[in-house]
């Protein structure tokens, strides 16, 4: 976090008016520019229209250049007005996104002047901040103290911050539009600030106009808002490609990457990006496992995930199918890497690897140790895993059996294990006299000790994976039960409201939220496997697909306007009105909705333009 915000003030012959609002500790809001907002539009980038007394109107726009750490800002009068002056004061920190900033004597207020830009270096080792514009800069160092962040306060986190402002820019709006370009500079010691881009060397006004024209063309080149949203999650890791799990606080996570890849890359037609992601992660295999996540800054890579590697197998299979469907040749070296990775996963998992993961005598996959949560339901409070699910979890078995079938395409060894595991699944998981499945069998590795807690994980036996494990009445029973007990407009609940441990709200501090994370909270990404299962048990007819689109996708279209604009949230409350929460921009939520819209519920083969792929850089 480099530039946290701005103070912007308009001065006219009729008075002085704020264009920004700041919340301070104690419930103080100053200034209160929000009261002058008359309109907001997100297309082609965020724009606000302010209406002030005496007929003065100002439009303010923000455009982030995709794939670059550059933000362009603009302000313009909507009607000519003499004597209109704008003052803009950047508010800086220079911190990690998980920390907050406090007033201290080490902050560097002094600026460098390079290539017509103002450059600040807040702290050693922190990227620099370059600012250029068509206004005049004045040094006027100030500390702004005790900002109050309401969302952090509601989440039980540290929520009060001090920000530093080295000075301000002054613009004459009466002479034309005001422009300000803010960009991050790698490094942090101030020794060598690179020259501006070719566009920036044209001058700030020309640079902003050129960059906005490029960004408008990029946005116009994508067919839907969700396609545009999907681009935001593709990121560089070193020389490879990965998928960021969500913004603003996630890095790239294993299972999230491969669940999201099937929508963000494959459904959207970004096959080259899918290839790059798969090859990047194939190089991270260790004892048949893939990282649960990469650390943001230093630290060891975490391998505490049983399903990340299995999702890799599924994503690799789907990639090869997508290439064949597109009549594109897979390079022999690429196919060799993918097959070797899949073979390594299946071999290590069958023979045994970390955390008690290994094939049991019945062909199913056992996994888990006390104190560790290996499945996607991995919330913890202190040292306690809320849903440890040790044993043979239902969705892990569905993934394992799908992976064995995929590996069986070239090895009889896996075909035999697939047959045995599938038979064991159909024997062990159905609950006698019921229509649904156990969540875990042989819980805590105790033979015959089965967990019948009603959770959404059973839906993967019917939908969400290439090969369903149940058919006919058994499949229909699971889908109907899940729909009746878990379905909300924003996803599937993680626990039946009738269960004693059900938590209706995802709210409060970290302990409260983590305690509710998989105990009733609804997850939008689970609509992908559910809707696919719902359509499958109805014969995947055109009528069923159209009905599913009306019933399940239209409510999500409304959600695109209510939290992370044009994106899909991480979670929502289990109880009405299903308030969205968690990360407001979530990769697998966007990916699964794209996969539903473009593949599962498609009415005809897709035609038309494919969006160009642009990526950010992380790590």
N, C-alpha and C positions, 0 to 999 in steps of 0.2 A: 504494500500500500504506500504510494508515493504522494499523490495529490488527493486528499480526502474530499475536497469540495471547494466552493468559491463563495465570496461575498460579492454581490453585484448590486450597484446602486445607480439609478438614473436621476440626473439633475436636469430640470428644465426651468424656464423663467417662472413657471407656476409652482415649483416646489421640488422636493427630493423624494424619490420613491424607491423602495427596495424591490429587487427582482428575485431575491432568495429568502429562505427562511431557515433559521437555526434553532434547534432545541437545546436548552441548557438545563443543568441540574436544578431541581426544585420546580419543574413544570413551566419554566420561563421560555417563551418563544420570542426571539428577537434577532433580526427584524422579522416581519411577518408578510413577506412578499406573496405568499400563497393566496391571500385574499384578493389579489388582482388577477389571478389566472382566470381566463375566460374560455380557453380551449386547449386541448392536447391531442396530438396525433403521433402515432408510432411510425407511420410510413412517410417517406422512405427511411427516415430515422427520427428519433424523438424530437418533437418540436412543441414548445409552449407559446401561447399567445397571451400577453398581458395587456389589460386595458386599464389605463390610469385616468384620473380626473382631467377634465379639460380636453378630452378627445385624443390623448396620446396613446398609441398602441405600439407594442414592441413584440417581435417574434424572436425567440431564443431557440437555437438548435444545437444538438450534440451528435456528432457522428464519430464512431470508433472505426478506425481503418482495420479491416479484417486481416489477421495474420501479422499485424505490426503493433508495437506498443505506442500507438499514436492516437490522440483524441483531438478532434477539431471542434471548436466552439464558435458560434456566430450570434450576433445580435443585430437586428435591423428595425428601423422605424417603418411601420406600415403606411404611414402618411408623412409627407415632408413636414419638418418642424424645425425652425431655427433655434439655436441655443441649447440643443439636446446633447448632454455629455454623459458618458458611461464610465464608471470606475469599477474595475474588477480586481479583487484581491484573492490570489490563490492561498489555500489553507493546506499546509504540508505536514507530513509526518516522516515517512521513510522507515517503515516497520514491517514485520511479518504480519500476514493477514490474521493470524490467531492471537496477536498481542495488541495492546493499546499503548498509546504514546503519552508521556508526561513531560511537563516543562522541565528542561535541564540545560545546564550551561554548555553542553557539548554540541548542540545543534549549530550548524554553520549557516548563518544568515547571508554571508557575503556571496555575491554572484560573480561569475565569469561572463565576459562578453566575447562570443566566438561566432563568426560567420553570420553576424546580424541577429544572433540569438542570445537570450539570457540563459545561463546555465547555473543551477544550484546543485551542490553536493551535500546533502543533509548530514550524512555520517560516513566514516570510513567503511568500505566494504559494501555500501548500499548504492544501487544504481543512481546515476544523476538524473536530473529533471531539466529538460530544455524547453524554453518557452519562446515563441516568436509570434508577433502580431503586428497589426497596422496601427498600434497605439504607442504612447510614450510610457516608459517604465520609470518609476520612482522608487528608490529604496526607502523603506519605512518599516523597520523590523517591529513586530508585535507578537506576543503570545495571546492566543484566544483560549480561555480556560473553561473547563467543566462542561464540555459538550456531553449531552445525555442521549445514548443510543437506546431507543425504546425496545427494539427487537431483541437486542442483547439482554436488556433488563428482564424482558418477559421470559427469556430462556435461562435465567438464573446465572448469567455470566457477568464478568466485569463490564461496565457499560459507561464509564465516565472517562473522557479523553481530553487532553490539551493538544492544540495544534499550533504550529508556527507559521507566521506569514512574513516573508522577507520584504514585501513591498506590494505595489499595485500598478496596474496598467490603466491609462486614461485614453478614452476614444471619443472622437467627435462624431456622434451618430448623425448629425445634421449633414455631414459631408458624404455619408455612405455607410455601408454595412461594416460592422466591427468583426474582426477575426482574431482568434487566439488559438495557436497550435501548441499542445503539450505532448511531450514524448519522453520516453525513458531511454537513458544512455547506459549501456553495459559498463561494468567496472565499479567504481565507487571511490577511487582515490583522487579523482579530479585531474589526473595526469594527462589524459588525452581524450578530449571530447571529440568524437568524429564529426566531420563536416555534415551539414544538412543534406537531405536528399536532393535530387535534381529538382523536384517540385518545390521544396522549401527554398532553394536558391533562386527560384523565380520571384520570390517575395511572398509574404504570408497570404495576401489576398489571392494571388494566382495559385499558390499551393493548396489553399483550402478549396478553391473552386475546382481545381484539377482532381483533388482527392475525393471530393464529393461526387464528381462526375463518374470516377471509377467505381466508387461504392454504389452509386445508383445503378450503374450497368450490372454490377455483380448481383445486386438484389433483384433486378429485373430479369436476370438470367435463370432464376430458379422458379420452378412451377408453383410451389405452395409455400406458405409460411413455415410449415414443419420442415420442408427441405432446407429452408434458410436457417432454421433453428439447428438442424443437425450439423451444419458446417462448423458450428461453434465448439463442438466437442473433440474434433480431430486435432491432435497436437503432436509436435515433434518431441521425441525423447532421444537425445543424442542424434545419431544419424538415422534412427528409425521413426516409426509412426505409432501412436497410441491413441487411446480415447480417454479423455478426462471424464471421471464419473459424474461430476456435477460442479456447479458454481454456486456460491463463492468459496466453499471451503474444502472440496475434495480434490485429491490427486487422481492418478489412474489406478483403478482396482481391477484385479483379475476377472472375477465373475462379471462385474459390471461391463467390462470391455467387450466380452464375447457375447453377452446377451444383447448389448446395445449395437454391436457390429452388424447383426443380422438385419436391423432396420436402417441404421444410420449409413451403412456402407452398401450392403447387398440389395435391400429393397429400393434404396435410392439410386442404384446403378453405379455406385462408386467402387467398381471392382478392383481397380488399381490400389485404392486406399485400403480395401479389405486385405489384399495381398500383403501390403506393407505392414499392416498391424499384425497379421498372423506371423509373418517372418520375424518381426521385432520380438514378439513374445515367445516364439519358439526358441530363441536364443537364451531365454531366462529359465528354461526347465532345470530342475534340480531334483533328483530322485523321483522323477515322474510327476513332480508337483510344479505348479506355477505360483508366482507370488500372489498373496492375497491383495497386497498393495505395495507400491514403491514408496519409500519415505520421501517427504518433501525436501528435507535438508539433512543429508548425512544419515547415519544410523543404518542398521542392518535391514535387508529385505525380509519381509514377513511371508512365510509360507503356510500360515495357519488357515488354509481353506481346502476342503475336500472336493469342492465342486468346480473351482476355477479351471482346473485342467480338463475336466469332463466337458465343460462348456466350450473349451478350446476345440475339442474333438468335434463337437456338433457344429461349431462355426466353420471349422476347416472343411467338413463335409458339405455344408451349405455353400461355401465359396466355390468348391469344385463343381457342384451342380449348377450354380449361377453362371460360371464360365462356360460350361457346356451349353446351357440354354442360350447364352449370348453368342454361341458359335465362335468362342475365342479359345485359342490354344493355351494350355497351362505349360509354362516352361518345365522341362524335365527336372531341372535343378530345384525348382519350387516344389514340385510334387514330391520329390525325394525328401526334401526337408520336412514337409508336412507329414508324410507317411512315417518317417523316422520318429518324429515327435509323437505322433499318435501311438506308434508301436511302443515307444518308451513309456508313455503314460499307462497303457494297458498292462505292460509287463510289470512295471513297478507297483501298480495298484493291485494286480493279481497276486504278486509275491509278497507284498507288504512294504510300507514306507512309513513316514512320520505319523505320529499321533494315532497309532493303532489302526491305520488305514490298511485294509487288505481284504482279499476275497475269502469268504467263509466257505465251508464245505457244501452249503446249499447253492453256491454260485453267486449269492448276493454279496454286496460290499459292506463290510463293517467299518466303522470309523468312530473315533472319539476317545478322549481321555478326560478325567475329572479336571474341572477348571478351564476347559478349552471349549469354545463354540466354533465348530468347523463349517457349519452350513451358513446359508445366507441369513438365517435368523441368529445373528452373532452378537446381539447387544449384551453389554456387561454393566454391572454396577459394582464398582470396586473390583474385587477379585472374583465376584460371583457371576457366572454366565446365567442370564435370565432364562434362556431356552437352550440348554446344552445339547439336547437331542442326540445323546450318545447311543450308538447301536447301529440300526439300519434305517435311516430316514427315507421316507417314501420318495421324495423328489430326487434324492441321491441315487436311489435304485433305478428310477426312470432314466436318469442320465447315464448311469453305468450300463444298463441294458442297451440303451441306444448306442453308446460308445462301442460296446462289444459287437453289435450288429454292423456298425460302420467298419470296425477293424476286420470283421469276418468277410468283407469283400475281397480280402487278399490273403486270409489265413484261416485254415480249418480249425486251428486252436481256439480262435475267438468265436467261431461259429458254434463249436461244442459248448463253450462256456455260456454263450448267449442263450442257447436252448435250455440249459439247466437253470440259469438265473431267471429267465422268463417264466418257466414253470413254477419255480419257487415263489416268485412274486405273485402269480395268480393264485397260488395256494395259501400264502401267508398273509397277504395284506387285506383282502376283503373281510369285513366283520360279519360273522354269521348273523343272519336275520336282519341285517342293515343294508342300506344302499351305498354306504361310503366306505372309506379305507382307513386303516390305522395310519397314524402319523409316523410312528417308529415301531418296528418290531425288534425283538430281542433288546429292549431298552436297557441301557447301562451294561450291555453285553451279557445279559442274563437270559438264557434260552427260554422262550415261551413267555417272557414278560413283555407284553405289548402295550403301547401307549395309544389309546383311542381318542386323544384330544382332537377336536374337530378344527382343523386348520386348512388353509388353501393349498398346501403343498401337494395334496393328492391330485390336483387338477392336471399335473404333469404326466399322469398316467394316461391321459386322454388328449391333451393339447399342449402346444408349446414346444414340442420336440418332433423330429422327423418321423418317428415310428411310435404310434400309440401302443400301449401295453394292454389296454382293455378295449373291447368292442361290444356292440349290441346293447342289451339291457344293462349289463354291468357298467358300461361307459355312460349310458344315459342316466343311470341312477346317480353316479358321482356328480355329473354336471348339474342335474336338477337339485341335488342336495346343496352343492356349493352355491348355486344361484339363490336358493331360498334362504340360506343362512349367512352368507358372507358378502354378497354383491352390494356395492354402493355405486353411485354415479361416478365416483373417482377411483374405483378399483375394488379389490377384494380385501375384506378385513382379514387380519392375521389370526383371529380367534373368534369362534362363535360367541355372540353376546350371551348365550345361555351358560357359558362356562364360568365358573367362579372367579377365575383369574382375569376375566375380561376388563379392559381399561377403555372407556369410551372416548377419552380425549388425549391427544398428544400435546401436552402443555407442561409448564413448570420448569424447574431446574433440570440439570443433567440427569439426576437420579430418577426424577419423575418421568422425564421423557424416555430415557433408556428403559425404564420399567414398562412403558406402554408401547414401545417401538414395534414389538412383535406379539403383543398381547391384546390386539383389537384394532390397532391403527391400520387404516386402509392404504394399500400401495397401488398406484396407477399402473405400474409395469405388469402387474399380475393380470390386467385385462387382456394382455396379449395371449397367454396360454388359455385363459378362460374363454374368450370369444372364439378362438380357434377350436377349442373343444366343443363349444356350443354349436358351432356351424358343422363340425364333423358329425356329431350325433344326429344331425338333421339331414345328413346326406350331402352336405356341401353344395346344395342346390343354389341357383341364382336367387330364388325367393328367400332362402335362409340368409344368404349374404346380404341382401338388401334389407331384410328385417334387422339383422345384427347391426348394420351400419346406422339405421335409424335409432335403435334402442341403446347402443353402447358408445358410438362415436360422437353423436350429436351433443350429448352432455359435456364431453371433453372439449368440443369446439368452444363452448361457453367458458370453460376453464382457462383457455388460452388468453382470456382478457382479464383474469382476476388475481393472478399471483405474479410469477415470472412471466412477463408479457411475451406471448407467442411461443412459450415453452410449457412444459408439463412438470408439475411439482414432484418431489420425492414421495410425500405421504399426504394423508388427509385424516381427519378425525374419523373414528369408526361410527360415531353417532351423528345424526343430522345436526346442523346443516352441512356436515362434512367439510369443515374449514380446512383449507390446504395448509400444510406445514412442512417442516424440514427444509431441505435444500430446494429453492424455488426453480432451479434450472437443472434437471436431472437427466443424464444421458440415456439410461435404459428406459425411462418413462417415455421420452421422445422416440427412442428407437423402436419400442414395441408398438406404439401407436402408428408410426410410419409403416412397420411391417404389416400391421392389420390393414391399414388403409390401402396399401399398394400391392399386397400379395394375398393375404388371407381373404379379404373381402373384395378383391378386384373383380370387376364385371367382365373385363376383356383384357387381352394382352396389352401391356403398357406400351404406349408410343410417345413420341415427342422428344423434347429436349431433355438432356441430362445436365444437371448443374455442375459447373466446374468445382473441383475440390481445392479448398485453401485451408491451410492449417496454421495453428499457433505453435509456439515452442515452449516446452516445459522440460526441466531437468537437464 
